Amino acid sequence: MLQVRGLCCGYGRSQVLFGMDLDIGPGEIVGLLGRNGMGKTTLVRSVMGLIRPTAGEIVFGGRPIGAMAPHRVARQGIALVPEGRQVFGNLSVLEHLTAFRRAGAGGAQPWTPERLFELFPRLAERRSHMGGQLSGGEQQMLAIARALVTNPQLLILDEATEGLAPLVREEVWKVLARVRQAGHAMLVIDKYVQRLIGVADRHVIIEKGRPVWSGTSQQLDADRGLWARYLGL
Ligand SMILES: Nc1ncnc2c1ncn2[C@@H]1O[C@H](COP(=O)(O)OP(=O)(O)OP(=O)(O)O)[C@@H](O)[C@H]1O
């Protein structure tokens, strides 16, 4: 469904990705791993149309999206839960969900604000609260709900558990397991390798803007040498 081939991009004269490849099939969950600064967020930004690639291609559902504006990429069926959540301080929880609601491609049971309130009971309780009044964990749940209400085919999560208390982090992993059952493809960037192994089918490790390893959760779990070599764990 998503094919990234030979992708090069960066910021001004500083190149970050040097021929990145990535494939995600329908309903597949892929973990993207690598040390800080290796280019994970940059890859996500280029897929979302927020940075222009200088070479290579990005194809989603058979369509080249590498030159599309971010709103058009979103309309193709890709939703991002960005690093740092980026919820709107002056919109209520319900307003976030109604403003971003989109029908999606059909097929699967659509995510509606009401269905999302079942998935996130805490958000249901706070539906009239402004984004700025929520705790970090609640904002993270809202960022995930806001992405799901667009009914994407591919959901990308960039460090969704970062900076959260352990119990809240566990809630996020539980939500991802539920979302997985709903059949969305996902690209998940996260530092908690063991938990990522529990959710993802396959993993790609990136180093200095290139893929250096890819394999199944079982393979990653069994090879702690990889963790040490590429993840510093
Ligand atoms: N807006 C920017 N302008 C210039 N350089 C940037 C910008 N954003 C990121 N970089 C640089 O690009 C490189 C890759 O950053 P990126 O955020 O993609 O890494 P990452 O793998 O997601 O790591 P992290 O876990 O730290 O977010 C880093 O050297 C970073 O300093």
PDBQT file of the ligand as one rigid body, heavy atoms in Angstrom, charges set to zero:
ROOT
HETATM    1  N1  LIG A 301      13.624  21.336  11.051  1.00  0.00    +0.000 N 
HETATM    2  C1  LIG A 301      14.885  20.877  10.988  1.00  0.00    +0.000 A 
HETATM    3  N2  LIG A 301      15.872  21.655  10.485  1.00  0.00    +0.000 NA
HETATM    4  C2  LIG A 301      17.139  21.190  10.395  1.00  0.00    +0.000 A 
HETATM    5  N3  LIG A 301      17.540  19.960  10.800  1.00  0.00    +0.000 NA
HETATM    6  C3  LIG A 301      16.610  19.165  11.327  1.00  0.00    +0.000 A 
HETATM    7  C4  LIG A 301      15.226  19.572  11.457  1.00  0.00    +0.000 A 
HETATM    8  N4  LIG A 301      14.537  18.552  12.005  1.00  0.00    +0.000 NA
HETATM    9  C5  LIG A 301      15.428  17.548  12.213  1.00  0.00    +0.000 A 
HETATM   10  N5  LIG A 301      16.665  17.911  11.809  1.00  0.00    +0.000 N 
HETATM   11  C6  LIG A 301      17.877  17.081  11.862  1.00  0.00    +0.000 C 
HETATM   12  O1  LIG A 301      17.668  15.964  11.012  1.00  0.00    +0.000 OA
HETATM   13  C7  LIG A 301      18.240  14.797  11.592  1.00  0.00    +0.000 C 
HETATM   14  C8  LIG A 301      17.188  13.712  11.681  1.00  0.00    +0.000 C 
HETATM   15  O2  LIG A 301      16.171  14.126  12.571  1.00  0.00    +0.000 OA
HETATM   16  P1  LIG A 301      14.829  13.276  12.810  1.00  0.00    +0.000 P 
HETATM   17  O3  LIG A 301      13.949  14.098  13.703  1.00  0.00    +0.000 OA
HETATM   18  O4  LIG A 301      14.291  12.814  11.527  1.00  0.00    +0.000 OA
HETATM   19  O5  LIG A 301      15.410  12.028  13.609  1.00  0.00    +0.000 OA
HETATM   20  P2  LIG A 301      14.654  10.893  14.403  1.00  0.00    +0.000 P 
HETATM   21  O6  LIG A 301      15.241   9.609  13.928  1.00  0.00    +0.000 OA
HETATM   22  O7  LIG A 301      13.191  11.076  14.295  1.00  0.00    +0.000 OA
HETATM   23  O8  LIG A 301      15.141  11.110  15.876  1.00  0.00    +0.000 OA
HETATM   24  P3  LIG A 301      14.368  11.548  17.200  1.00  0.00    +0.000 P 
HETATM   25  O9  LIG A 301      14.071  10.280  17.899  1.00  0.00    +0.000 OA
HETATM   26  O10 LIG A 301      15.405  12.353  17.915  1.00  0.00    +0.000 OA
HETATM   27  O11 LIG A 301      13.161  12.351  16.813  1.00  0.00    +0.000 OA
HETATM   28  C9  LIG A 301      18.809  15.214  12.944  1.00  0.00    +0.000 C 
HETATM   29  O12 LIG A 301      20.184  15.420  12.784  1.00  0.00    +0.000 OA
HETATM   30  C10 LIG A 301      18.107  16.497  13.239  1.00  0.00    +0.000 C 
HETATM   31  O13 LIG A 301      18.925  17.348  14.011  1.00  0.00    +0.000 OA
ENDROOT
TORSDOF 0
